[in-house]
Amino acid sequence: MYCFSQNEIEIEAPKFSIELGYTPVIPLKTLKNHINDYRNGFFISGFRRIKDQHNLWIGLGAHFWQLDGYTNQYIEIGDFENFDIDATTNSSNLNISAKIRYFTDWYSSRLEPFFEASIGGHYLFTKTGEYVNDSDTSEVSFDENDITVSFSAGLGLQINVDENFAVLLTVNYVGGGVASYNTLISKESEVPLENYKLRTTQIEYLLSQIGVTFGF
């Protein structure tokens, strides 16, 4: 996929692109105090080339990663019968942002470096799913939802495979405002949600992206 100036080549650059892939996350500063290891996630973005500006693209992107997760099976005592429950509680972050990407004038036919930035929001939430064995019933509930602003800046490299397909590598610093979220502090209780503690800190982390880009 070629995004650079077309003055010296005959291939028409794509006007739109869609990218998706894997994103490892490294918490920073106060967030690292409660989540001290890297986390896994995924991302998807869409971009449009600004007319007559082959170097400049704008778009919308989203990435999702899990802060903590715990699954357990326990017995709930009822008035007339006992229930065998499989429960999972996950604390997660969904980020949705407007993005801008600028491809530099230093490139080759295969390698295109770029700078990018974004502004948007973090949505932090805790979701619990419960499945009652032998009755085929399930229930999903959300706890401790919070929203705060987000912003990011970073750089990347597009490795062109052909005119409509490329491999994408990026590294971004992602910051944000103060928000509340749950973290797993123990596994003493049989009920997964009871093992979480509410934290309130600034949201900051290092976001890498390893994925593919499709141009059209």
N, C-alpha and C positions, 0 to 999 in steps of 0.2 A: 504494500500500500504506500503510495508516494504522496507526500504532502508538501514538498518543497516547490520553489518557483519553477514554472514550466518553460522558462526561456531557452533552456538547453536540451530539453527532452520532448519527445512527441507524445508520451503517455498522458492522458487526461487524469488529473488527480481526482479521487472520490470527493463528493460533496458532503457525505454523511458517513458516520462510523458508529459501530456498536462494539463495545468491549466488555469482557467478563473474565473472571478468574478467581484465583486464591489470594487471600490477603492475611499475612501474619501481622499481629499487632503487639507492640511492646509498650506497656504502660510507663508513664513518666511522672516524676515529681510526687505530688501528694496522692495521685491515683496509684502509683507504684507501691505506696505504703500498705495498701490493702489488696492489691493484685500484683504479686511480685514475680510473675512469670509471663512469658509471651502467650498470646491467645491466637486461635485460628478463626478465620472468617472468610467471607466471599464478597465480591463486588460486581456491579454492573453499571455501565455508563453509556450515554449516547451523546454524540457530538455532531455539530454542523459547522462546516467551513464558512467563515464570513466571506461574502461575495467579493471577488477580486483580491482577496487577502489569503494567499495560499499558506502563509505561516500561522495565521490566527484562527483558532477554533473555539466555539462556545458550546456548552452542553449542560446536561443534568446527570448527576451520578448518585449512587447509593452504595453504602457498604454496611455489612452486618457482622457483628462478632459477639461471642458469648463471654461474659465476665466470669461466671461460675455456673456449675450445674451439678445436680445430685439426684440420683434415682434410688428408690428403695421400695421394698414390699413390707406391708404391715397389716395387722388385724385390727379392724375397728369394731368395738363392741356395741351392738345395737340393743334395742329393747326386746326384740323377739328373735333376732339372729345376728350372727357375726358376719362381717364382710372382709373378704380378702382383697386388699387394694394394692395395685401397682401405681406409684406416684413419682413424678419427675418435676423438679422445680429448677428453672433456668433463669438467671439474671443476664440480660442482654442489652446491647446498644445498637440502635438503627440510626444511621446518619444519612440524611438526604441534603444535597448541596447543589447550588449552581456553580459551574466550573468554567474556567478559561484556560486555554493551553496555547503556548507560543512555541513554534518550532524555530530553532535557531538557524542562522545562515551557515553554520558549520555542519556539513552532512556529507554522506556518500549515498550511492544508490541503494545500499542495504541498511545503513545506520543513520537514524535521524534523532538527535537529542532534542529535548524540549524542556521548558519550564511551565509550571502550572500552579494555579491557586484556586481556592473555592471559598464560598461562604454559604452557610446553611444552618442546620440544626441537629442536635443530638436528641434522640428519644430513647430514654433508659426505662426499662420495664422488667418486671418479674412475672413469669408465667408458670403456673402450676397445672399439670395435667394429671388427672386421676382416672384410673380404669378399674372397675370392679369386676374381678374374676367371677366366672360362672353366671353372670347376669348380662354380660355384653353391654354395659352402660358405662359412659365416660363423662367427664366434666372438665372444662378448662376455665381457669380464673386468672385474673391479672391483679397484681399488687404493686404498690409503690411506683407508680408511673411518674416520670419527671421529664421536662423538656428544657433545653438550654441552647443558646446560640453556639455555632461552631465556625471555625475558619481553618484554612490550611494553606501551606506553601511547600513546594518541592520541585523535584526534577525527575526526568525519566528518559528512557531510551526506547525508540521504536525500531525493531529489527524486521525489515521488510522481507517477506518470503516471495510475494508477487504483488501485482498492482492492487489487489483487493484483500490481502491477508497479511498480517504482521504479528509478531510476538511483542508483548509489551512488558516493560520493567519500570517501576516507579518507586520512589521513596518520598514520603511527605511527613512533615510535622503537622499534627492536627491538634488544635487548641479549642478552648471553649469556655463557657461560663461555669458557675458552680451548680452542681446538681446532686440529687440524692439517688442512691442505688443500693441494692442488696449484695452482700458478699457472703460466701460460705465460711463459717468460722469453726464448725465442728461437724461431727456425724453421730453425736450422742443420741439425738432423738430419732425415733423411727419415722416420724413425719418429716419429709425433706424441708418444707418451708420453715419449720421451727429451728433449723440449724443456721439460718441466715441472720445477719445483722445489718441494720440500715446505716449507711455511711453517707457523708456529705462532703464532697471535695470539688476542686476544679478538675475538669475533664481535659487531660492532655495525654497524647500517646504518639508513638512513631508508627506510621502506617506504610507498609510495603505492599506492592501489587505485582503479581506475576500472572499474566493472562494473555489473551489473544484479542486481536482487533480485526473486525470485518468492515471493509469499506464498500460503499455503493453510491 
